[in-house]
Amino acid sequence: MTSSVTFRVSPYLVLNSQFRPRCIVQASSSVAGDSTVPSSPELAALNGAPPVEGREKIGPLTGRKGYAVSKDAVGKKKVEKEAKSTVALESLKVLWDDAYGTKSVKDYLDCARDMIRPDGGPPRWFCPVECGHPLNDSPVLLFLPEIDGTGWGLILHHKALGRAFEVRCLHIPVYDVTPFEGLVKFVEKTIKAEYASSPHKPIYLVGDSFGGCLALAVAACNPSIDLVVLLVNPATSFGRSQLQPLFPLLEAMSDNLHFTLPYLISFFVGDPVKIATANIDNMLPPRMALEQLSVNLTSLLPRLSGLADIITKETLLWKLKLLKSAASYTNSRLHAVKAEVLLLASGKDNMLPSRDEAQRLMTSLKNCRGRHFKDNGHALLMEDGISLLSVIKGTHTYRRTKRHDYVLDFLPPSMSEYKLFFNQIAGGFRDVSGSVLFSTLEDGKIVRGLSGVPSEGPVLLVGNHMLMGLEVFSLVEEFLREKNVAVRGVAHPMLFSSRMENLSSEFGLVDWMKAFGAVPVSGSILFKLFSTKSHVLLYPGGAREALHRKGEEYKLFWPEQPEFVRMAARFGATIIPFGAVGEDDMAELVLDYDDFMKIPIVNDYIKDMNRQTPRVREGQSGEVANEQGFLPGILPRMPGRLYYLFGKPIETRGRYESLKDREHANELYLKVKSGVESCIAYLLKKREEDPYRSIFDRAIYRALNSPLHEIPAFEP
């Protein structure tokens, strides 16, 4: 005979009345007194519909004051009411709050302390309440933890991931001794149930170190299921760990000295400064940031003693055996892994040779890409500046169906992404360029700012490329800052080619461009962007303008035939021609394509590279089809200023039928081109009147008066 009992759970797992949980905390105990706990997933406050195997048996329930309540305690009317209250998100707003930077390793240690109390239970799934509601049709993400087994390794990323995924975290109780094969079967049972429920959705497995072995093993055993595996410093290299010589000493360590182990381990886990700065706002003045860093580092010390409870001596010895078994089991099955794999490797991992292991796995696995984080340690997901959702977005790994859709699977940039990229990564260029934007109202008046650009789409921004696309970053930033609009830039397919992937790829500018909305140029993608009323950024001159020759600054290289006019008119898009100038104030082009082609060896390298590069203008005539890729040789100049002017909006609503006529379409096309040329000419003339064109004048004004975007310019 068995009975159902309820447990008091951590306040972090309290069920919210707005959520529909998947499972309950329920134990089965015999009359004889030997208690057992079912092996199915138990501890949960999950943020979606129940798993297949539990949907008929376990209904949604909500406890009060931190308690999880059994099914028998929940009435039918309450179940129906809560089921109706579950509302999935339709979309995310631009610059949404992903809460990244509000949590740190201190929160992990606090949560872990609440989870390590012995409960005699088996491994189970849980979802922190802060994950919230995901978007409609979001895929499931299963987090497979590090050796600690608490399942709180994603604590810095919970809210962000909880908007894009149905997040579940695996918890392996501290005294659990389930063998590795048993853990594989446990996870396998879950993914099979999810696959049976939603066969057209991918299932994400995020494996951190030991969890990476578990994720690969599950993928190897289930090649027919659509899995996306994200590996973070996987422990498949455990046999080559830098700590191997120390393992025999652990067995001989006295129990009286075990309390020192957490402090020793902390030196190997990661960069303590990066870990301590994870929740420090990058906009704080240096003095305040330093004070906060000092407080964070000091507060970590007393919490480290909690690691001795998470990983006792007996537990540690068992975990080391488990790691050895996991690495051996997984490495023998790598050939069977057919899943899509994204591998994140740290360059300063003092516990595992993660950098070398990444190279091995990328050559061993059939469908594996990687990103290298050269300045980070083993605890990559706990360190500052590494948002897992940003990495997933920037590598175009996020999808809701069998294939990634550049438009429908796009997640708009969050506020933390905006701050990180434009304040830190691209902040230096922004300060140097001092970009100023103007726009034209309906009556033809030119004003500073973007008030002349419609806030509602579809809108097509058509302009000129400066050298190497220098103008893109400031343009995207200003639309986000002033209009809260994510501009979808149409870029060359080369940036999205698999040839860009290599063993040393870092998460860099190209990935950030993708995260902020860049898409490869194609008619079908442009069609989808207009149909979703997006703001689209198009450069008809493409690579030929961005990689122009000497003396070709501000010269347009457009196709002879109108390419975008009819498509814009089909959706009634507003076309806005714009011009950008200032590259000649930033750098001097000293070696162009013609110069490089005169240099032996370099000549052959460029030809070979271009033979393998996808062509956008294949079969077309004119100079625009001469899109030869190369890296120009430039010399920086004393920085001037970048200027932008958005011309008078051109409406296409109601003109689709008339623009089917080739002559009418060409007339509008030439009007747009002429508008771009007029904007360029206007800016080249007016910038001579700008008293703050020099970086020195801007620096003085900024120090004494106002923020960068408020520094005056010429009067329009």
C-alpha positions as CSV (number, residue, x, y, z in Angstrom):
1,M,0.0,0.0,0.0
2,T,1.3,3.4,-0.9
3,S,0.3,6.9,0.1
4,S,0.9,10.3,-1.5
5,V,2.6,13.0,0.6
6,T,3.6,16.5,-0.1
7,F,7.0,18.2,0.5
8,R,8.0,21.8,1.2
9,V,10.0,23.0,-1.7
10,S,12.4,25.8,-2.3
11,P,10.8,29.2,-2.8
12,Y,12.6,29.4,-6.1
13,L,10.3,26.5,-7.3
14,V,7.0,27.8,-5.9
15,L,4.2,27.3,-8.4
16,N,2.7,30.5,-9.6
17,S,-1.0,30.6,-10.4
18,Q,-0.3,31.9,-13.8
19,F,1.8,28.9,-14.8
20,R,0.6,25.5,-15.8
21,P,3.0,23.0,-14.1
22,R,3.8,19.7,-15.7
23,C,4.4,17.6,-12.6
24,I,4.1,17.6,-8.8
25,V,6.3,16.6,-5.9
26,Q,4.8,13.3,-5.0
27,A,6.4,10.4,-3.1
28,S,5.3,6.8,-2.7
29,S,6.1,5.1,0.6
30,S,5.2,1.6,1.7
31,V,3.6,0.6,5.0
32,A,6.7,-1.3,5.9
33,G,8.5,2.0,6.1
34,D,11.1,1.7,3.3
35,S,10.3,4.8,1.2
36,T,10.7,4.9,-2.5
37,V,10.2,7.7,-5.0
38,P,9.0,7.0,-8.6
39,S,11.6,7.3,-11.2
40,S,9.6,9.5,-13.5
41,P,10.2,13.3,-13.5
42,E,9.0,14.7,-10.2
43,L,10.2,18.1,-9.0
44,A,8.7,20.7,-11.3
45,A,7.1,24.0,-11.9
46,L,7.3,23.8,-15.6
47,N,6.3,26.6,-18.0
48,G,4.1,24.8,-20.5
49,A,1.9,21.8,-21.1
50,P,2.6,18.6,-19.2
51,P,4.9,16.0,-20.7
52,V,3.2,13.2,-22.7
53,E,3.7,10.5,-20.1
54,G,2.1,12.6,-17.3
55,R,-0.6,14.5,-19.1
56,E,-3.4,12.1,-18.2
57,K,-2.1,11.2,-14.7
58,I,-1.1,14.5,-13.3
59,G,-3.0,17.8,-13.7
60,P,-1.9,21.4,-13.0
61,L,-1.8,22.4,-9.3
62,T,-0.7,25.3,-7.2
63,G,0.5,25.3,-3.6
64,R,0.3,28.1,-1.2
65,K,3.1,29.4,1.0
66,G,5.8,27.4,-0.8
67,Y,4.1,24.0,-0.9
68,A,3.5,21.8,-3.9
69,V,0.1,20.1,-3.6
70,S,-0.8,16.6,-4.7
71,K,-3.4,16.0,-7.4
72,D,-6.0,14.9,-4.9
73,A,-6.0,18.3,-3.3
74,V,-6.9,20.1,-6.5
75,G,-10.5,20.5,-7.5
76,K,-11.7,20.1,-11.1
77,K,-12.9,23.7,-11.3
78,K,-9.6,25.1,-10.2
79,V,-7.8,23.0,-12.7
80,E,-10.0,24.3,-15.5
81,K,-9.6,27.9,-14.3
82,E,-5.8,27.7,-14.2
83,A,-5.7,26.0,-17.6
84,K,-7.6,28.9,-19.1
85,S,-5.3,31.4,-17.4
86,T,-2.2,30.1,-19.2
87,V,-1.3,32.6,-21.9
88,A,1.6,32.1,-24.3
89,L,3.5,35.1,-25.7
90,E,2.8,36.0,-29.3
91,S,6.0,38.0,-29.8
92,L,8.8,39.8,-28.0
93,K,9.1,43.6,-28.1
94,V,12.3,45.2,-29.3
95,L,14.7,45.9,-26.5
96,W,12.8,43.6,-24.2
97,D,14.1,42.9,-20.7
98,D,15.9,39.6,-20.6
99,A,17.1,40.2,-17.0
100,Y,20.7,39.3,-18.0
101,G,23.1,40.8,-15.5
102,T,20.7,40.6,-12.6
103,K,21.9,37.3,-11.3
104,S,25.4,36.0,-10.4
105,V,27.2,33.0,-9.0
106,K,26.1,34.1,-5.6
107,D,22.5,33.3,-6.6
108,Y,23.7,30.0,-7.9
109,L,25.3,29.1,-4.6
110,D,22.2,30.2,-2.6
111,C,19.9,28.2,-4.8
112,A,22.1,25.2,-4.8
113,R,22.2,25.2,-1.0
114,D,18.4,24.9,-1.0
115,M,18.6,21.9,-3.4
116,I,21.3,19.7,-1.9
117,R,19.4,18.6,1.1
118,P,19.2,14.7,0.9
119,D,15.7,13.6,-0.2
120,G,16.4,10.0,-1.2
121,G,14.9,10.8,-4.6
122,P,16.1,9.9,-8.1
123,P,17.1,12.4,-10.9
124,R,14.2,14.7,-11.9
125,W,13.3,17.7,-14.0
126,F,12.4,21.2,-12.7
127,C,11.8,24.6,-14.1
128,P,12.5,27.8,-12.2
129,V,9.4,30.0,-12.0
130,E,11.4,33.0,-13.3
131,C,11.6,31.3,-16.7
132,G,8.0,32.6,-17.3
133,H,5.9,31.9,-20.3
134,P,7.6,31.1,-23.6
135,L,6.6,32.3,-27.1
136,N,4.0,30.3,-29.0
137,D,5.3,27.0,-30.4
138,S,8.6,27.3,-28.6
139,P,10.8,24.3,-28.6
140,V,11.8,22.4,-25.4
141,L,15.2,23.0,-23.9
142,L,16.6,20.4,-21.5
143,F,19.6,21.5,-19.4
144,L,22.0,18.8,-18.4
145,P,24.2,20.0,-15.6
146,E,27.8,20.0,-14.6
147,I,29.2,17.5,-12.1
148,D,27.4,19.4,-9.2
149,G,24.1,18.0,-10.5
150,T,22.0,20.8,-8.9
151,G,20.6,22.0,-12.3
152,W,21.1,25.7,-11.5
153,G,23.9,26.2,-14.0
154,L,21.7,28.4,-16.2
155,I,20.7,30.8,-13.5
156,L,22.1,33.8,-15.3
157,H,20.1,32.9,-18.4
158,H,16.7,31.7,-17.0
159,K,14.5,34.6,-18.0
160,A,16.0,35.1,-21.4
161,L,15.9,31.4,-22.3
162,G,12.4,31.1,-20.8
163,R,11.0,33.4,-23.4
164,A,12.4,31.4,-26.3
165,F,12.1,27.9,-24.9
166,E,10.2,25.6,-22.6
167,V,13.1,25.2,-20.2
168,R,13.6,22.2,-18.0
169,C,16.6,21.6,-15.8
170,L,17.9,18.2,-14.7
171,H,18.5,17.8,-11.0
172,I,20.6,14.9,-9.8
173,P,20.3,14.7,-6.0
174,V,23.6,14.9,-4.2
175,Y,23.6,11.3,-2.9
176,D,22.1,9.8,-6.1
177,V,24.3,7.0,-7.6
178,T,22.5,6.4,-10.8
179,P,25.1,5.1,-13.3
180,F,25.7,7.0,-16.5
181,E,23.7,4.5,-18.6
182,G,20.8,5.1,-16.3
183,L,21.0,8.9,-16.8
184,V,21.1,8.4,-20.5
185,K,17.9,6.3,-20.4
186,F,16.3,8.8,-18.1
187,V,16.9,11.7,-20.5
188,E,16.1,9.5,-23.5
189,K,12.7,8.7,-22.1
190,T,11.9,12.4,-21.9
191,I,13.0,13.3,-25.4
192,K,11.1,10.4,-26.9
193,A,7.9,11.5,-25.2
194,E,8.4,15.1,-26.4
195,Y,9.1,13.9,-29.9
196,A,6.0,11.8,-29.9
197,S,4.0,14.9,-28.9
198,S,5.6,17.4,-31.3
199,P,7.5,15.5,-34.1
200,H,8.0,18.7,-36.1
201,K,9.8,20.6,-33.4
202,P,13.4,20.3,-32.5
203,I,14.5,19.4,-28.9
204,Y,17.4,21.3,-27.5
205,L,19.9,19.7,-25.2
206,V,22.3,22.1,-23.4
207,G,25.1,20.1,-21.8
208,D,27.6,21.8,-19.5
209,S,30.8,19.8,-19.0
210,F,29.6,16.4,-17.7
211,G,26.2,17.3,-19.1
212,G,27.9,17.6,-22.5
213,C,28.8,13.9,-22.3
214,L,25.2,13.1,-21.4
215,A,23.9,15.2,-24.3
216,L,26.1,13.6,-26.9
217,A,25.4,10.1,-25.6
218,V,21.6,10.7,-25.8
219,A,22.0,12.1,-29.3
220,A,24.1,9.1,-30.4
221,C,21.3,6.8,-29.2
222,N,18.6,8.7,-30.9
223,P,19.8,9.6,-34.4
224,S,16.2,9.8,-35.9
225,I,15.0,12.5,-33.4
226,D,15.6,16.2,-34.4
227,L,18.0,17.3,-31.7
228,V,20.0,20.5,-31.4
229,V,22.9,19.9,-29.0
230,L,24.7,22.8,-27.3
231,L,27.9,21.7,-25.7
232,V,29.7,24.0,-23.1
233,N,33.3,22.8,-22.4
234,P,32.2,19.1,-22.7
235,A,33.9,16.6,-20.4
236,T,34.7,14.2,-23.2
237,S,38.3,15.3,-22.6
238,F,38.2,14.2,-19.0
239,G,41.0,11.6,-19.5
240,R,43.3,14.5,-20.5
241,S,42.3,16.9,-17.7
242,Q,44.9,19.1,-16.2
243,L,43.8,17.9,-12.8
244,Q,44.4,14.1,-13.4
245,P,47.6,14.1,-11.2
246,L,45.5,15.5,-8.3
247,F,42.8,12.9,-8.3
248,P,44.7,10.2,-6.4
249,L,45.4,12.8,-3.7
250,L,41.6,13.4,-3.2
251,E,41.1,9.8,-2.2
252,A,43.8,10.1,0.5
253,M,42.6,13.5,1.7
254,S,41.6,13.6,5.4
255,D,37.9,14.4,6.2
256,N,39.2,17.2,8.3
257,L,40.7,18.9,5.3
258,H,37.7,18.4,3.0
259,F,36.4,21.9,3.8
260,T,39.3,23.4,1.9
261,L,38.4,21.6,-1.3
262,P,35.8,24.2,-2.5
263,Y,38.4,27.0,-2.2
264,L,40.9,24.9,-4.2
265,I,38.3,24.1,-6.9
266,S,37.3,27.7,-7.2
267,F,40.8,28.5,-8.6
268,F,40.2,26.1,-11.5
269,V,36.6,26.8,-12.2
270,G,36.9,30.2,-14.0
271,D,38.1,33.7,-13.9
272,P,36.9,35.1,-10.5
273,V,36.7,38.6,-11.8
274,K,34.6,37.7,-14.8
275,I,32.3,35.7,-12.5
276,A,32.0,38.5,-10.0
277,T,31.2,41.1,-12.7
278,A,28.3,39.2,-14.2
279,N,25.7,41.4,-12.5
280,I,27.5,44.7,-12.7
281,D,26.0,47.3,-15.1
282,N,28.6,48.2,-17.7
283,M,27.3,51.8,-17.7
284,L,28.4,52.4,-14.1
285,P,31.3,54.8,-13.5
286,P,34.6,53.0,-13.0
287,R,34.7,53.9,-9.3
288,M,31.3,52.5,-8.6
289,A,31.9,49.4,-10.7
290,L,35.1,48.7,-8.8
291,E,33.3,49.1,-5.5
292,Q,30.6,46.6,-6.6
293,L,33.3,44.2,-7.8
294,S,34.9,44.3,-4.4
295,V,31.6,43.7,-2.7
296,N,30.8,40.7,-5.0
297,L,34.2,39.1,-4.5
298,T,34.0,39.5,-0.7
299,S,30.5,38.0,-0.6
300,L,31.6,35.0,-2.6
301,L,34.0,33.7,0.0
302,P,31.5,32.6,2.8
303,R,29.3,31.0,0.1
304,L,32.1,28.9,-1.2
305,S,32.0,26.8,1.9
306,G,28.6,25.6,0.6
307,L,30.4,23.7,-2.1
308,A,31.6,21.3,0.5
309,D,28.0,20.3,1.0
310,I,27.2,20.2,-2.7
311,I,30.2,18.0,-3.3
312,T,31.1,15.9,-0.3
313,K,34.2,13.7,-0.3
314,E,32.1,10.6,-1.0
315,T,30.1,12.3,-3.6
316,L,33.2,13.7,-5.3
317,L,34.8,10.3,-5.6
318,W,31.6,8.9,-7.1
319,K,31.3,11.8,-9.5
320,L,34.9,11.3,-10.7
321,K,34.1,7.7,-11.5
322,L,30.9,8.9,-13.2
323,L,32.9,11.4,-15.3
324,K,35.3,8.7,-16.4
325,S,32.5,6.4,-17.3
326,A,30.7,9.2,-19.2
327,A,33.7,10.2,-21.2
328,S,34.4,6.6,-22.2
329,Y,30.8,5.8,-23.1
330,T,30.4,9.0,-25.1
331,N,33.7,8.9,-27.0
332,S,32.9,5.4,-28.3
333,R,29.7,6.6,-29.8
334,L,30.6,9.9,-31.5
335,H,30.3,8.4,-34.9
336,A,26.6,7.8,-34.3
337,V,25.8,11.5,-33.5
338,K,23.8,13.0,-36.4
339,A,22.3,15.9,-34.4
340,E,23.1,19.6,-35.1
341,V,25.8,20.5,-32.6
342,L,27.0,23.9,-31.5
343,L,30.2,23.7,-29.3
344,L,31.3,26.5,-27.0
345,A,34.8,26.3,-25.8
346,S,36.8,28.4,-23.3
347,G,40.4,29.4,-24.0
348,K,41.3,29.5,-20.3
349,D,39.7,26.4,-19.0
350,N,42.0,25.2,-16.2
351,M,40.0,22.0,-15.6
352,L,39.7,20.5,-19.1
353,P,41.6,21.0,-22.4
354,S,38.5,22.4,-23.9
355,R,40.1,24.3,-26.7
356,D,41.9,21.2,-28.1
357,E,38.8,19.1,-27.4
358,A,36.7,21.4,-29.5
359,Q,39.0,20.9,-32.5
360,R,38.8,17.2,-32.1
361,L,35.0,17.1,-31.8
362,M,34.5,19.5,-34.7
363,T,36.4,17.1,-37.0
364,S,34.8,13.9,-35.5
365,L,31.1,15.0,-35.5
366,K,29.2,15.2,-38.8
367,N,27.3,18.5,-38.2
368,C,29.2,20.5,-35.7
369,R,30.0,24.2,-35.5
370,G,32.0,26.0,-32.8
371,R,32.7,29.2,-31.0
372,H,35.8,30.0,-29.1
373,F,35.8,32.2,-26.0
374,K,39.5,32.8,-25.6
375,D,39.4,34.9,-22.4
376,N,36.9,32.7,-20.4
377,G,37.3,29.9,-18.0
378,H,35.6,26.6,-17.3
379,A,32.4,28.1,-15.8
380,L,31.6,29.8,-19.1
381,L,27.8,30.1,-18.4
382,M,28.6,31.9,-15.1
383,E,30.9,34.5,-16.4
384,D,30.2,38.1,-17.5
385,G,29.4,38.9,-21.1
386,I,28.3,35.4,-22.2
387,S,24.5,35.4,-22.8
388,L,23.6,31.9,-24.0
389,L,20.5,33.2,-25.9
390,S,22.6,35.8,-27.7
391,V,25.0,33.0,-28.8
392,I,22.1,30.9,-30.0
393,K,20.7,33.8,-32.0
394,G,24.0,35.0,-33.4
395,T,24.8,31.5,-34.8
396,H,21.3,31.1,-36.2
397,T,20.8,28.0,-34.1
398,Y,17.3,29.0,-32.9
399,R,14.5,27.4,-34.8
400,R,10.9,26.2,-34.1
401,T,10.7,23.7,-37.0
402,K,12.9,21.4,-39.0
403,R,14.8,24.3,-40.6
404,H,15.8,27.8,-39.4
405,D,13.6,30.6,-40.8
406,Y,15.5,33.9,-41.0
407,V,12.3,35.9,-40.6
408,L,9.8,33.8,-38.5
409,D,12.5,32.6,-36.0
410,F,14.0,36.0,-35.5
411,L,14.1,37.2,-31.8
412,P,14.5,41.0,-31.5
413,P,17.5,42.3,-29.6
414,S,17.1,42.7,-25.9
415,M,18.1,45.7,-23.8
416,S,21.1,43.8,-22.4
417,E,22.3,42.9,-25.9
418,Y,21.9,46.5,-27.0
419,K,24.0,47.8,-24.0
420,L,26.7,45.1,-24.4
421,F,27.2,45.6,-28.1
422,F,26.9,49.3,-28.5
423,N,28.5,50.3,-25.2
424,Q,31.4,47.8,-25.1
425,I,32.0,45.9,-28.3
426,A,31.2,48.7,-30.7
427,G,31.4,51.6,-28.2
428,G,34.8,52.7,-29.3
429,F,33.7,53.1,-32.9
430,R,30.6,55.0,-31.9
431,D,32.6,57.4,-29.8
432,V,35.1,58.0,-32.6
433,S,32.6,58.4,-35.4
434,G,30.2,60.7,-33.6
435,S,27.4,59.8,-36.0
436,V,24.6,62.3,-36.7
437,L,21.4,61.4,-38.5
438,F,18.9,63.7,-40.3
439,S,15.6,62.8,-42.0
440,T,13.2,64.6,-44.3
441,L,9.5,65.2,-43.4
442,E,6.6,64.9,-45.7
443,D,6.7,68.7,-46.5
444,G,10.4,68.4,-47.5
445,K,11.8,69.9,-44.3
446,I,15.1,68.3,-43.1
447,V,15.3,67.8,-39.4
448,R,17.8,66.2,-37.0
449,G,16.8,62.7,-35.9
450,L,14.5,60.0,-37.5
451,S,11.1,61.7,-37.2
452,G,10.8,61.7,-40.9
453,V,11.0,57.9,-41.1
454,P,7.7,56.0,-40.4
455,S,7.6,53.9,-37.3
456,E,5.2,51.5,-38.8
457,G,6.3,49.1,-41.5
458,P,6.8,47.9,-44.1
459,V,9.6,50.3,-44.8
460,L,12.4,49.9,-47.2
461,L,15.6,51.9,-46.5
462,V,17.7,52.1,-49.7
463,G,21.1,53.7,-49.6
464,N,24.8,53.6,-50.4
465,H,27.6,51.5,-48.8
466,M,30.7,53.2,-47.5
467,L,34.0,51.3,-47.3
468,M,33.5,47.9,-45.6
469,G,30.0,49.0,-44.5
470,L,31.2,51.4,-41.9
471,E,27.8,53.1,-41.7
472,V,25.8,50.0,-40.7
473,F,26.4,50.0,-36.9
474,S,25.5,53.6,-36.2
475,L,22.4,53.3,-38.3
476,V,21.1,50.2,-36.5
477,E,21.9,51.7,-33.1
478,E,20.0,54.9,-33.8
479,F,16.9,53.2,-35.0
480,L,16.9,51.1,-31.8
481,R,17.6,54.0,-29.5
482,E,15.3,56.6,-31.1
483,K,12.5,54.6,-32.7
484,N,12.7,51.2,-30.9
485,V,12.8,49.6,-34.3
486,A,15.0,46.6,-35.3
487,V,16.3,47.2,-38.8
488,R,16.6,44.0,-40.8
489,G,19.8,44.4,-42.9
490,V,20.0,42.4,-46.1
491,A,23.6,41.2,-46.4
492,H,25.8,39.2,-48.8
493,P,25.3,35.3,-48.5
494,M,29.1,34.9,-47.9
495,L,28.5,36.1,-44.3
496,F,26.1,33.2,-43.7
497,S,28.2,30.6,-45.6
498,S,29.5,27.5,-43.8
499,R,33.0,28.6,-45.1
500,M,32.9,31.2,-42.4
501,E,33.0,28.5,-39.8
502,N,36.4,27.2,-38.7
503,L,38.1,25.8,-35.7
504,S,39.1,29.2,-34.4
505,S,35.8,31.0,-34.9
506,E,35.1,33.5,-32.1
507,F,31.7,35.0,-31.4
508,G,32.4,38.2,-33.2
509,L,31.0,41.1,-35.3
510,V,29.3,38.8,-37.9
511,D,27.5,36.9,-35.2
512,W,26.4,40.1,-33.6
513,M,25.1,41.3,-37.0
514,K,23.0,38.1,-37.2
515,A,21.7,38.6,-33.6
516,F,20.5,42.1,-34.5
517,G,18.6,40.9,-37.5
518,A,20.9,40.6,-40.6
519,V,19.7,38.1,-43.2
520,P,21.1,36.8,-46.5
521,V,19.8,38.6,-49.6
522,S,17.1,36.6,-51.5
523,G,13.7,37.3,-53.0
524,S,11.9,34.9,-50.7
525,I,13.4,36.5,-47.6
526,L,12.6,40.0,-48.8
527,F,9.0,38.8,-49.4
528,K,8.7,37.5,-45.8
529,L,10.2,40.7,-44.3
530,F,7.7,42.9,-46.2
531,S,4.8,40.6,-45.2
532,T,5.7,40.9,-41.5
533,K,5.9,44.7,-41.9
534,S,9.6,45.0,-41.1
535,H,12.0,47.9,-41.6
536,V,14.4,46.5,-44.3
537,L,17.8,47.9,-45.0
538,L,18.9,47.3,-48.6
539,Y,22.1,48.3,-50.5
540,P,21.6,47.7,-54.2
541,G,25.4,48.3,-54.8
542,G,26.2,45.4,-52.4
543,A,29.8,44.2,-52.2
544,R,30.9,46.3,-55.1
545,E,30.2,49.5,-53.2
546,A,31.5,48.2,-49.8
547,L,34.8,47.1,-51.4
548,H,35.2,49.9,-53.9
549,R,38.4,51.0,-55.5
550,K,40.5,54.2,-55.0
551,G,38.7,57.3,-56.0
552,E,35.2,55.7,-56.0
553,E,34.1,57.0,-52.6
554,Y,30.3,57.8,-52.7
555,K,29.9,56.4,-56.2
556,L,26.8,54.2,-56.7
557,F,27.1,50.8,-58.5
558,W,23.5,49.8,-58.9
559,P,22.0,47.1,-61.2
560,E,20.6,48.4,-64.5
561,Q,17.2,46.7,-63.8
562,P,14.9,47.6,-61.0
563,E,15.1,44.8,-58.4
564,F,13.1,45.9,-55.4
565,V,10.5,48.3,-56.7
566,R,7.7,45.8,-57.6
567,M,8.2,43.8,-54.4
568,A,7.9,46.9,-52.3
569,A,4.8,48.0,-54.1
570,R,3.2,44.6,-53.7
571,F,3.1,45.2,-49.9
572,G,2.6,48.9,-50.1
573,A,6.0,49.6,-48.5
574,T,7.3,53.1,-48.0
575,I,10.7,53.5,-49.8
576,I,13.1,55.9,-48.1
577,P,16.3,56.8,-50.0
578,F,19.3,57.7,-47.8
579,G,22.9,58.7,-48.1
580,A,25.8,58.3,-45.8
581,V,29.2,60.1,-45.9
582,G,32.3,60.3,-43.8
583,E,34.5,57.3,-44.7
584,D,37.1,59.7,-46.1
585,D,37.3,61.3,-42.7
586,M,37.9,58.0,-41.0
587,A,40.4,56.1,-43.2
588,E,42.4,56.2,-46.3
589,L,42.3,53.4,-48.8
590,V,45.9,52.6,-49.7
591,L,45.6,49.1,-51.3
592,D,42.5,48.1,-53.3
593,Y,41.6,45.1,-55.4
594,D,43.6,46.2,-58.4
595,D,46.7,46.7,-56.2
596,F,46.4,43.2,-54.6
597,M,46.0,41.5,-58.0
598,K,49.5,42.8,-58.9
599,I,51.0,40.9,-56.0
600,P,52.1,37.3,-56.6
601,I,50.7,34.7,-54.2
602,V,48.2,37.2,-52.8
603,N,46.7,37.3,-56.3
604,D,46.2,33.5,-56.3
605,Y,44.7,33.5,-52.8
606,I,42.1,36.1,-53.7
607,K,41.1,34.3,-56.9
608,D,40.7,31.0,-55.0
609,M,38.7,32.6,-52.3
610,N,36.3,34.3,-54.8
611,R,35.8,31.0,-56.7
612,Q,34.4,29.5,-53.6
613,T,32.3,32.5,-52.6
614,P,28.5,32.5,-53.5
615,R,27.6,35.1,-56.1
616,V,24.6,37.4,-55.8
617,R,24.9,39.0,-59.3
618,E,25.7,35.8,-61.2
619,G,24.8,36.3,-64.9
620,Q,24.2,40.0,-64.6
621,S,25.9,42.7,-66.6
622,G,27.5,46.0,-65.4
623,E,30.1,46.9,-62.8
624,V,27.8,45.8,-60.0
625,A,28.4,42.2,-61.0
626,N,32.1,42.6,-60.4
627,E,31.8,41.7,-56.7
628,Q,35.3,40.5,-55.9
629,G,35.9,39.8,-52.3
630,F,39.1,41.0,-50.6
631,L,40.3,42.8,-47.5
632,P,41.3,46.3,-48.4
633,G,44.4,47.9,-47.0
634,I,43.5,51.1,-45.1
635,L,45.3,53.6,-43.0
636,P,43.3,55.3,-40.2
637,R,43.0,59.1,-40.2
638,M,42.3,61.6,-37.5
639,P,38.6,60.8,-37.1
640,G,36.0,63.2,-38.5
641,R,32.3,62.4,-38.4
642,L,29.7,60.2,-40.1
643,Y,26.6,61.8,-41.5
644,Y,23.3,60.3,-42.6
645,L,20.4,61.9,-44.4
646,F,17.1,60.0,-45.0
647,G,15.3,61.5,-47.9
648,K,11.6,62.2,-48.4
649,P,9.4,59.1,-48.1
650,I,8.2,57.6,-51.4
651,E,4.8,55.8,-51.0
652,T,4.1,52.7,-53.1
653,R,0.7,51.9,-51.7
654,G,-1.8,51.5,-54.5
655,R,0.8,51.5,-57.2
656,Y,1.4,47.8,-57.6
657,E,-0.6,47.4,-60.8
658,S,0.9,50.5,-62.5
659,L,4.4,49.3,-61.5
660,K,4.0,46.1,-63.4
661,D,4.8,48.2,-66.4
662,R,8.6,48.0,-66.9
663,E,8.8,51.7,-67.8
664,H,7.0,52.9,-64.7
665,A,9.0,50.6,-62.5
666,N,12.2,51.9,-64.0
667,E,11.1,55.5,-63.5
668,L,10.5,54.9,-59.8
669,Y,13.8,53.0,-59.5
670,L,15.7,55.9,-61.0
671,K,13.9,58.3,-58.7
672,V,15.1,56.3,-55.7
673,K,18.7,56.3,-57.0
674,S,18.6,60.0,-57.7
675,G,17.3,60.5,-54.1
676,V,20.3,58.7,-52.7
677,E,22.7,60.7,-54.8
678,S,21.0,63.9,-53.7
679,C,21.4,63.0,-50.0
680,I,25.1,62.2,-50.5
681,A,25.7,65.6,-52.3
682,Y,23.8,67.5,-49.6
683,L,25.8,65.9,-46.8
684,L,29.2,66.5,-48.5
685,K,28.4,70.1,-48.8
686,K,26.8,70.7,-45.4
687,R,29.4,68.9,-43.4
688,E,31.8,71.7,-44.1
689,E,29.6,73.9,-41.9
690,D,29.7,71.5,-38.9
691,P,31.7,73.1,-36.1
692,Y,32.0,69.7,-34.4
693,R,33.3,67.7,-37.3
694,S,36.6,67.1,-35.6
695,I,36.8,64.5,-32.8
696,F,38.7,67.0,-30.6
697,D,35.8,69.5,-30.7
698,R,33.3,66.8,-30.0
699,A,35.4,65.4,-27.1
700,I,35.5,68.8,-25.4
701,Y,31.8,69.5,-25.9
702,R,30.9,66.1,-24.6
703,A,33.0,66.5,-21.5
704,L,31.4,69.8,-20.7
705,N,27.9,69.5,-21.9
706,S,25.9,66.5,-23.1
707,P,25.8,62.9,-24.3
708,L,27.2,61.9,-27.6
709,H,23.9,61.8,-29.5
710,E,23.2,65.4,-28.4
711,I,26.4,67.0,-29.7
712,P,25.4,69.7,-32.2
713,A,26.0,69.6,-35.9
714,F,25.3,71.9,-38.9
715,E,22.0,73.5,-39.2
716,P,19.9,71.6,-41.9
